[in-house]
Amino acid sequence: MPDNFYVCIGGLVKAAEGIFPVIVDTCEGNREITNDISKPLWDDFTREQEFCDEFFHGSEMRTYVIAKAWKNQYHFLKWDQLDALLDVGGINIERYREVGWWRVACFYYLAKKGFEDRDAFKSKWRAMTSEQCLGIVQSLSGDELLEYQLRG
């Protein structure tokens, strides 16, 4: 289990990039997730999601990391196309956009301030007030807002 913000995210990025072709093939009816080729990729992807959920106290960061990894890997895809693929992967992107994105902005803020190791990150996150989180969100530029909301 990763003990560092960036290591945790990096593991999930790698697993998300590996599973993307399986997701696309599944959408096209060319492959099933349960076959011998894709099962190890899916198992790795699932494990890394669990690590991420545990590190970040929920699924917002997992959703963000997977979506960004796929968008970076296939930058020519539009968000509505990626949204459909995320749905196949069991990710509710609309819920993220409605209620979860602001936490991701705060998580990155903490890491950039040097609280990237598990214990320091968790301690600092628990100590943050809603006013501090609101201040972080209000300080974001328009482009940063779109980035964290997975719209830009």
Backbone as a printed PyTorch tensor [residue, N CA C, xyz], in Angstrom:
tensor([[[  0.8430,  -1.1790,   0.0000],
         [  0.0000,   0.0000,   0.0000],
         [  0.8910,   1.2460,   0.0000]],

        [[  0.6620,   2.1630,  -0.9270],
         [  1.5070,   3.3540,  -1.0230],
         [  1.3710,   4.2650,   0.1970]],

        [[  2.4800,   4.8600,   0.5890],
         [  2.4950,   5.7770,   1.7240],
         [  2.7740,   7.2120,   1.3060]],

        [[  2.6380,   7.5070,   0.0210],
         [  2.9300,   8.8330,  -0.4930],
         [  1.8650,   9.2190,  -1.5190]],

        [[  1.4330,  10.4530,  -1.4610],
         [  0.4170,  11.0200,  -2.3580],
         [  0.7310,  10.6990,  -3.8180]],

        [[  1.9260,  11.0450,  -4.2550],
         [  2.2870,  10.9130,  -5.6680],
         [  2.5000,   9.4530,  -6.0880]],

        [[  2.9920,   8.6400,  -5.1750],
         [  3.1650,   7.2110,  -5.4650],
         [  1.7910,   6.5590,  -5.6230]],

        [[  0.8620,   6.9160,  -4.7680],
         [ -0.4910,   6.3720,  -4.8360],
         [ -1.1450,   6.7430,  -6.1670]],

        [[ -1.0580,   7.9930,  -6.5220],
         [ -1.6440,   8.4480,  -7.7870],
         [ -0.9410,   7.7950,  -8.9710]],

        [[  0.3700,   7.7070,  -8.9180],
         [  1.1370,   7.1110, -10.0120],
         [  0.7630,   5.6610, -10.2770]],

        [[  0.5290,   4.8980,  -9.2130],
         [  0.1150,   3.5060,  -9.3850],
         [ -1.2310,   3.3990, -10.0750]],

        [[ -2.1450,   4.2840,  -9.7120],
         [ -3.4640,   4.2510, -10.3310],
         [ -3.4110,   4.7370, -11.7770]],

        [[ -2.5860,   5.7330, -12.0570],
         [ -2.4330,   6.2000, -13.4380],
         [ -1.9540,   5.0540, -14.3270]],

        [[ -0.9310,   4.3570, -13.8790],
         [ -0.3810,   3.2400, -14.6580],
         [ -1.4410,   2.1600, -14.8910]],

        [[ -2.1860,   1.8020, -13.8470],
         [ -3.2270,   0.7790, -13.9770],
         [ -4.3580,   1.2630, -14.8870]],

        [[ -4.7230,   2.5330, -14.7840],
         [ -5.7890,   3.0900, -15.6250],
         [ -5.3800,   3.0900, -17.0920]],

        [[ -4.1410,   3.4380, -17.3580],
         [ -3.6520,   3.4080, -18.7410],
         [ -3.6460,   1.9900, -19.2920]],

        [[ -3.3260,   1.0310, -18.4380],
         [ -3.2920,  -0.3610, -18.8740],
         [ -4.6660,  -0.9370, -19.1660]],

        [[ -5.6700,  -0.5040, -18.4200],
         [ -7.0060,  -1.0740, -18.5900],
         [ -7.8010,  -0.3660, -19.6830]],

        [[ -7.3870,   0.7960, -20.0990],
         [ -8.1650,   1.5750, -21.0730],
         [ -8.4790,   0.7910, -22.3510]],

        [[ -7.5040,   0.1320, -22.9690],
         [ -7.8480,  -0.6430, -24.1710],
         [ -8.8700,  -1.7420, -23.9090]],

        [[ -8.8570,  -2.3140, -22.7220],
         [ -9.8390,  -3.3390, -22.3650],
         [-11.2300,  -2.7130, -22.2850]],

        [[-11.3060,  -1.5330, -21.6880],
         [-12.5850,  -0.8220, -21.5870],
         [-13.1280,  -0.5260, -22.9830]],

        [[-12.2680,  -0.0220, -23.8680],
         [-12.6970,   0.2920, -25.2360],
         [-13.1410,  -0.9780, -25.9550]],

        [[-12.3590,  -2.0340, -25.8520],
         [-12.7350,  -3.3070, -26.4980],
         [-14.0360,  -3.8520, -25.9390]],

        [[-14.2570,  -3.6700, -24.6500],
         [-15.4960,  -4.1270, -24.0310],
         [-16.6880,  -3.3490, -24.5960]],

        [[-16.5150,  -2.0500, -24.7620],
         [-17.5860,  -1.2240, -25.3370],
         [-17.8980,  -1.6600, -26.7640]],

        [[-16.8890,  -2.0530, -27.4920],
         [-17.0670,  -2.4570, -28.8860],
         [-17.4840,  -3.9240, -29.0090]],

        [[-17.5840,  -4.6310, -27.8830],
         [-18.0050,  -6.0260, -27.8990],
         [-16.9200,  -7.0000, -28.3140]],

        [[-15.6650,  -6.5530, -28.3310],
         [-14.5590,  -7.3970, -28.7700],
         [-13.9310,  -8.2100, -27.6450]],

        [[-14.2360,  -7.8710, -26.4200],
         [-13.5490,  -8.5230, -25.3050],
         [-14.4320,  -8.4580, -24.0700]],

        [[-14.2440,  -9.4070, -23.1970],
         [-14.9040,  -9.3740, -21.8980],
         [-13.8390,  -9.1850, -20.8350]],

        [[-14.1910,  -8.4820, -19.7970],
         [-13.2370,  -8.1930, -18.7290],
         [-12.7760,  -9.4710, -18.0410]],

        [[-13.5360, -10.5230, -18.1130],
         [-13.2030, -11.7530, -17.4000],
         [-12.2260, -12.6510, -18.1510]],

        [[-11.8430, -12.3290, -19.3790],
         [-10.9650, -13.2540, -20.0960],
         [ -9.5430, -13.2370, -19.5300]],

        [[ -8.7620, -14.2240, -19.9180],
         [ -7.4230, -14.4200, -19.3480],
         [ -6.4860, -13.2480, -19.5890]],

        [[ -6.6460, -12.5750, -20.6940],
         [ -5.7550, -11.4520, -21.0050],
         [ -6.0830, -10.2370, -20.1490]],

        [[ -7.3530,  -9.9220, -20.0160],
         [ -7.7270,  -8.6940, -19.3280],
         [ -7.8810,  -8.8380, -17.8170]],

        [[ -8.0870, -10.0460, -17.3160],
         [ -8.3050, -10.2190, -15.8810],
         [ -7.1460,  -9.6930, -15.0300]],

        [[ -5.8810,  -9.9720, -15.3420],
         [ -4.7990,  -9.4060, -14.5240],
         [ -4.7680,  -7.8710, -14.5670]],

        [[ -5.0800,  -7.3080, -15.7290],
         [ -5.1390,  -5.8430, -15.8330],
         [ -6.2660,  -5.2940, -14.9630]],

        [[ -7.4130,  -5.9630, -15.0200],
         [ -8.5530,  -5.5170, -14.2250],
         [ -8.2610,  -5.6660, -12.7340]],

        [[ -7.6240,  -6.7630, -12.3380],
         [ -7.2780,  -6.9690, -10.9280],
         [ -6.3330,  -5.8740, -10.4320]],

        [[ -5.3390,  -5.5270, -11.2520],
         [ -4.4030,  -4.4620, -10.9050],
         [ -5.1340,  -3.1290, -10.7760]],

        [[ -6.0040,  -2.8460, -11.7280],
         [ -6.7900,  -1.6120, -11.7340],
         [ -7.6580,  -1.5290, -10.4780]],

        [[ -8.2960,  -2.6190, -10.1180],
         [ -9.1480,  -2.6580,  -8.9290],
         [ -8.3290,  -2.4400,  -7.6580]],

        [[ -7.1820,  -3.1000,  -7.5610],
         [ -6.3170,  -2.9630,  -6.3820],
         [ -5.8410,  -1.5140,  -6.2170]],

        [[ -5.3990,  -0.9010,  -7.2990],
         [ -4.9050,   0.4750,  -7.2250],
         [ -6.0250,   1.4500,  -6.8570]],

        [[ -7.2470,   1.1640,  -7.3100],
         [ -8.3880,   2.0060,  -6.9220],
         [ -8.6330,   1.8960,  -5.4170]],

        [[ -8.5280,   0.6950,  -4.8840],
         [ -8.7240,   0.4940,  -3.4490],
         [ -7.6610,   1.2450,  -2.6470]],

        [[ -6.4150,   1.1940,  -3.1080],
         [ -5.3430,   1.9390,  -2.4350],
         [ -5.6620,   3.4330,  -2.4380]],

        [[ -6.0940,   3.9210,  -3.5740],
         [ -6.4040,   5.3390,  -3.7110],
         [ -7.5810,   5.7260,  -2.8070]],

        [[ -8.6200,   4.9220,  -2.8000],
         [ -9.7830,   5.2020,  -1.9490],
         [ -9.3890,   5.2530,  -0.4770]],

        [[ -8.5260,   4.3350,  -0.0700],
         [ -8.0980,   4.3080,   1.3230],
         [ -7.2490,   5.5330,   1.6560]],

        [[ -6.3280,   5.8690,   0.7930],
         [ -5.4350,   6.9990,   1.0510],
         [ -6.2170,   8.3070,   1.1270]],

        [[ -7.1870,   8.4670,   0.2410],
         [ -7.8970,   9.7410,   0.1200],
         [ -9.2990,   9.7320,   0.7290]],

        [[ -9.6220,   8.7550,   1.5390],
         [-10.8890,   8.7260,   2.2720],
         [-12.1130,   8.7030,   1.3660]],

        [[-12.0610,   8.0700,   0.2410],
         [-13.2300,   8.0090,  -0.6370],
         [-12.8400,   7.9470,  -2.0950]],

        [[-13.8100,   8.1510,  -2.9460],
         [-13.5990,   7.8810,  -4.3660],
         [-13.3200,   9.0990,  -5.2470]],

        [[-13.3950,  10.3000,  -4.7220],
         [-13.1990,  11.4750,  -5.5780],
         [-11.8430,  11.4780,  -6.2850]],

        [[-10.7960,  11.2240,  -5.5420],
         [ -9.4670,  11.2460,  -6.1500],
         [ -9.3280,  10.1240,  -7.1570]],

        [[ -9.8710,   8.9710,  -6.8550],
         [ -9.8340,   7.8460,  -7.7980],
         [-10.4770,   8.2590,  -9.1180]],

        [[-11.6370,   8.8380,  -9.0540],
         [-12.3460,   9.2710, -10.2580],
         [-11.5060,  10.2730, -11.0440]],

        [[-10.9590,  11.2460, -10.3420],
         [-10.1570,  12.2800, -10.9950],
         [ -8.9260,  11.6840, -11.6760]],

        [[ -8.2140,  10.8440, -10.9700],
         [ -6.9700,  10.2720, -11.4980],
         [ -7.2420,   9.4150, -12.7340]],

        [[ -8.2580,   8.5850, -12.6790],
         [ -8.5780,   7.7310, -13.8240],
         [ -8.9880,   8.5750, -15.0180]],

        [[ -9.8900,   9.5090, -14.7980],
         [-10.3590,  10.3570, -15.9020],
         [ -9.2180,  11.1560, -16.5180]],

        [[ -8.3630,  11.7230, -15.6860],
         [ -7.2210,  12.5100, -16.1970],
         [ -6.2230,  11.6180, -16.9230]],

        [[ -5.9980,  10.4190, -16.4080],
         [ -5.0650,   9.5050, -17.0710],
         [ -5.5690,   9.1700, -18.4680]],

        [[ -6.8540,   8.8760, -18.5790],
         [ -7.4180,   8.5360, -19.8860],
         [ -7.4450,   9.7430, -20.8100]],

        [[ -7.7430,  10.9020, -20.2760],
         [ -7.7660,  12.1260, -21.0950],
         [ -6.3560,  12.4540, -21.5820]],

        [[ -5.3650,  12.3140, -20.7250],
         [ -3.9780,  12.5820, -21.1220],
         [ -3.4830,  11.5680, -22.1450]],

        [[ -3.9020,  10.3190, -21.9740],
         [ -3.4790,   9.2540, -22.8730],
         [ -4.1260,   9.4200, -24.2530]],

        [[ -5.3760,   9.8420, -24.2660],
         [ -6.1410,   9.9830, -25.5160],
         [ -6.7520,  11.3860, -25.5550]],

        [[ -5.8790,  12.3780, -25.6280],
         [ -6.2820,  13.7830, -25.5400],
         [ -7.2570,  14.2110, -26.6220]],

        [[ -7.3320,  13.4720, -27.7170],
         [ -8.2260,  13.8150, -28.8190],
         [ -9.6860,  13.4680, -28.5150]],

        [[ -9.9270,  12.6440, -27.4920],
         [-11.3000,  12.3050, -27.1210],
         [-11.9480,  13.4750, -26.3920]],

        [[-13.2050,  13.6810, -26.6600],
         [-13.9660,  14.7180, -25.9680],
         [-14.4780,  14.1450, -24.6470]],

        [[-14.8150,  15.0480, -23.7150],
         [-15.2440,  14.5910, -22.4020],
         [-16.4920,  13.7220, -22.4630]],

        [[-17.4240,  14.0060, -23.3690],
         [-18.6210,  13.1600, -23.4180],
         [-18.2760,  11.7300, -23.8400]],

        [[-17.2600,  11.5800, -24.6890],
         [-16.8170,  10.2390, -25.0690],
         [-16.1590,   9.5340, -23.8850]],

        [[-15.3100,  10.2540, -23.1790],
         [-14.6660,   9.6810, -21.9970],
         [-15.6790,   9.3710, -20.9030]],

        [[-16.6830,  10.2310, -20.7780],
         [-17.7120,   9.9880, -19.7660],
         [-18.3740,   8.6320, -19.9790]],

        [[-18.6500,   8.2850, -21.2330],
         [-19.2790,   6.9970, -21.5450],
         [-18.3440,   5.8450, -21.1850]],

        [[-17.0610,   6.0070, -21.4470],
         [-16.0870,   4.9660, -21.1110],
         [-15.9120,   4.8420, -19.5920]],

        [[-15.9380,   5.9720, -18.9040],
         [-15.8550,   5.9460, -17.4470],
         [-17.0440,   5.1890, -16.8650]],

        [[-18.2070,   5.3770, -17.4650],
         [-19.3990,   4.6680, -17.0180],
         [-19.2190,   3.1570, -17.1430]],

        [[-18.6030,   2.7030, -18.2450],
         [-18.3300,   1.2750, -18.4280],
         [-17.3980,   0.7790, -17.3230]],

        [[-16.4630,   1.6360, -16.9120],
         [-15.5480,   1.2900, -15.8320],
         [-16.1600,   1.4200, -14.4410]],

        [[-17.4530,   1.7340, -14.3770],
         [-18.1370,   1.8240, -13.0860],
         [-17.9500,   3.1440, -12.3690]],

        [[-17.6000,   4.1970, -13.1010],
         [-17.3110,   5.4940, -12.4910],
         [-18.4360,   6.4700, -12.8150]],

        [[-19.0340,   7.0360, -11.7780],
         [-20.1080,   8.0080, -11.9340],
         [-19.4990,   9.4070, -12.0000]],

        [[-19.1900,   9.8340, -13.1970],
         [-18.5020,  11.1150, -13.3860],
         [-19.3950,  12.3010, -13.0280]],

        [[-20.6890,  12.1870, -13.2560],
         [-21.5910,  13.2940, -12.9220],
         [-21.6520,  13.5260, -11.4150]],

        [[-21.6640,  12.4630, -10.6560],
         [-21.6450,  12.6240,  -9.1960],
         [-20.3600,  13.3320,  -8.7690]],

        [[-19.2460,  12.9350,  -9.3700],
         [-17.9760,  13.6040,  -9.0690],
         [-18.0790,  15.0960,  -9.3700]],

        [[-18.5880,  15.4380, -10.5380],
         [-18.6710,  16.8440, -10.9400],
         [-19.6150,  17.6510, -10.0530]],

        [[-20.6300,  17.0050,  -9.5340],
         [-21.6010,  17.7020,  -8.7040],
         [-21.1290,  17.8940,  -7.2640]],

        [[-20.5080,  16.8640,  -6.6880],
         [-20.2430,  16.9450,  -5.2470],
         [-18.8160,  16.6400,  -4.8100]],

        [[-17.9690,  16.0830,  -5.6500],
         [-16.6850,  15.6160,  -5.1460],
         [-15.4500,  16.3670,  -5.5810]],

        [[-15.5380,  17.1160,  -6.6530],
         [-14.3400,  17.6910,  -7.2570],
         [-13.5720,  18.6140,  -6.3260]],

        [[-14.2430,  19.3570,  -5.4880],
         [-13.5750,  20.3400,  -4.6410],
         [-12.5880,  19.6790,  -3.6670]],

        [[-12.9020,  18.4490,  -3.2550],
         [-11.9780,  17.7420,  -2.3570],
         [-10.6470,  17.4680,  -3.0590]],

        [[-10.6980,  17.1330,  -4.3410],
         [ -9.4740,  16.8650,  -5.1110],
         [ -8.5990,  18.1120,  -5.1470]],

        [[ -9.2160,  19.2590,  -5.3520],
         [ -8.4530,  20.5080,  -5.3460],
         [ -7.7460,  20.7050,  -3.9980]],

        [[ -8.4310,  20.4000,  -2.9270],
         [ -7.8320,  20.5240,  -1.5940],
         [ -6.7250,  19.4960,  -1.3750]],

        [[ -6.9240,  18.2770,  -1.8700],
         [ -5.8960,  17.2450,  -1.7410],
         [ -4.6020,  17.6780,  -2.4350]],

        [[ -4.7230,  18.1890,  -3.6480],
         [ -3.5350,  18.6490,  -4.3700],
         [ -2.8910,  19.8310,  -3.6600]],

        [[ -3.6730,  20.6940,  -3.1140],
         [ -3.1500,  21.8230,  -2.3540],
         [ -2.2690,  21.3260,  -1.2100]],

        [[ -2.7670,  20.3320,  -0.4690],
         [ -1.9860,  19.7910,   0.6530],
         [ -0.6740,  19.1710,   0.1750]],

        [[ -0.7250,  18.4240,  -0.8980],
         [  0.4950,  17.7870,  -1.4180],
         [  1.5030,  18.8390,  -1.8630]],

        [[  1.0180,  19.8680,  -2.5270],
         [  1.9170,  20.9370,  -2.9920],
         [  2.5360,  21.7020,  -1.8270]],

        [[  1.8530,  21.7070,  -0.6860],
         [  2.3700,  22.3660,   0.5190],
         [  3.3160,  21.4620,   1.3080]],

        [[  3.5700,  20.2470,   0.7940],
         [  4.5410,  19.3610,   1.4330],
         [  3.9480,  18.2560,   2.2870]],

        [[  2.6260,  18.1490,   2.3170],
         [  1.9730,  17.1100,   3.1150],
         [  1.6440,  15.9100,   2.2240]],

        [[  2.6660,  15.3290,   1.6440],
         [  2.4400,  14.2480,   0.6820],
         [  2.5810,  12.8490,   1.2800]],

        [[  3.2400,  12.7200,   2.4080],
         [  3.3280,  11.4100,   3.0470],
         [  2.0380,  11.1120,   3.7970]],

        [[  1.6540,   9.8530,   3.8260],
         [  0.3500,   9.4110,   4.3290],
         [ -0.0300,  10.0440,   5.6680]],

        [[  0.8160,   9.8930,   6.6710],
         [  0.4470,  10.3710,   8.0080],
         [  0.2800,  11.8880,   8.0410]],

        [[  1.2020,  12.6070,   7.4320],
         [  1.1110,  14.0680,   7.3960],
         [ -0.1180,  14.5160,   6.6020]],

        [[ -0.3590,  13.8600,   5.4900],
         [ -1.5110,  14.2080,   4.6550],
         [ -2.8160,  13.9980,   5.4320]],

        [[ -2.9700,  12.8200,   6.0110],
         [ -4.2080,  12.4970,   6.7270],
         [ -4.4160,  13.4240,   7.9290]],

        [[ -3.3470,  13.7070,   8.6340],
         [ -3.4470,  14.5940,   9.7940],
         [ -3.8610,  15.9980,   9.3600]],

        [[ -3.2340,  16.4960,   8.3520],
         [ -3.5410,  17.8540,   7.8740],
         [ -4.9590,  17.9110,   7.2940]],

        [[ -5.3700,  16.8830,   6.5520],
         [ -6.7170,  16.8670,   5.9860],
         [ -7.7690,  16.8850,   7.1010]],

        [[ -7.5650,  16.0700,   8.1350],
         [ -8.5290,  16.0320,   9.2440],
         [ -8.6010,  17.3750,   9.9770]],

        [[ -7.5010,  18.1140,   9.9750],
         [ -7.4550,  19.3820,  10.6900],
         [ -8.0170,  20.5530,   9.8770]],

        [[ -8.2210,  20.3520,   8.5880],
         [ -8.7160,  21.4490,   7.7530],
         [-10.1720,  21.7650,   8.0600]],

        [[-10.4650,  23.0400,   8.1010],
         [-11.8370,  23.4780,   8.3250],
         [-12.5430,  23.6760,   6.9850]],

        [[-13.8480,  23.7630,   7.0270],
         [-14.6040,  24.0130,   5.7960],
         [-14.2610,  25.3840,   5.2270]],

        [[-13.9400,  26.3320,   6.0920],
         [-13.5360,  27.6640,   5.6210],
         [-12.2060,  27.6050,   4.8670]],

        [[-11.2860,  26.7910,   5.3500],
         [-10.0060,  26.6340,   4.6460],
         [-10.2240,  25.9800,   3.2820]],

        [[-11.0520,  24.9660,   3.2200],
         [-11.3520,  24.3080,   1.9420],
         [-12.0080,  25.2790,   0.9840]],

        [[-12.9570,  26.0480,   1.4780],
         [-13.6260,  27.0420,   0.6380],
         [-12.6220,  28.0680,   0.1120]],

        [[-11.7040,  28.4870,   0.9550],
         [-10.6730,  29.4330,   0.5340],
         [ -9.8050,  28.8670,  -0.5840]],

        [[ -9.4600,  27.5960,  -0.4880],
         [ -8.6600,  26.9470,  -1.5280],
         [ -9.4350,  26.9370,  -2.8390]],

        [[-10.6910,  26.5510,  -2.7730],
         [-11.5190,  26.4790,  -3.9810],
         [-11.7170,  27.8700,  -4.5750]],

        [[-11.9470,  28.8540,  -3.7500],
         [-12.1630,  30.2160,  -4.2410],
         [-10.9060,  30.8230,  -4.8610]],

        [[ -9.7480,  30.2920,  -4.5010],
         [ -8.4930,  30.8220,  -5.0510],
         [ -8.1490,  30.2300,  -6.4230]],

        [[ -8.9070,  29.2360,  -6.8760],
         [ -8.6190,  28.5890,  -8.1570],
         [ -8.9710,  29.5000,  -9.3250]],

        [[ -8.1610,  29.4470, -10.3500],
         [ -8.4670,  30.1760, -11.5840],
         [ -9.5860,  29.4540, -12.3310]],

        [[-10.1330,  30.1050, -13.3380],
         [-11.1760,  29.4770, -14.1540],
         [-10.6990,  28.1970, -14.8090]],

        [[ -9.4680,  28.2160, -15.3060],
         [ -8.9120,  27.0050, -15.9280],
         [ -8.7170,  25.8930, -14.9040]],

        [[ -8.2820,  26.2550, -13.7150],
         [ -8.1060,  25.2440, -12.6670],
         [ -9.4490,  24.6430, -12.2580]],

        [[-10.4810,  25.4620, -12.1780],
         [-11.8110,  24.9560, -11.8640],
         [-12.2590,  23.9220, -12.8950]],

        [[-12.0850,  24.2680, -14.1770],
         [-12.4550,  23.3300, -15.2470],
         [-11.6410,  22.0530, -15.1620]],

        [[-10.3710,  22.2010, -14.8460],
         [ -9.4830,  21.0350, -14.7250],
         [ -9.9310,  20.0960, -13.6150]],

        [[-10.1900,  20.6410, -12.4310],
         [-10.6090,  19.8090, -11.3090],
         [-12.0180,  19.2490, -11.5070]],

        [[-12.8560,  19.9540, -12.2500],
         [-14.2110,  19.4770, -12.5160],
         [-14.2500,  18.5190, -13.7240]],

        [[-13.0910,  18.2950, -14.3320],
         [-12.9840,  17.4180, -15.4930],
         [-13.9020,  17.8750, -16.6320]],

        [[-13.7870,  19.1640, -16.8940],
         [-14.5810,  19.7520, -17.9630],
         [-13.7070,  20.4500, -19.0070]],

        [[-12.4800,  20.6900, -18.6900],
         [-11.6540,  21.4680, -19.6030],
         [-10.4750,  20.7280, -20.1500]]])
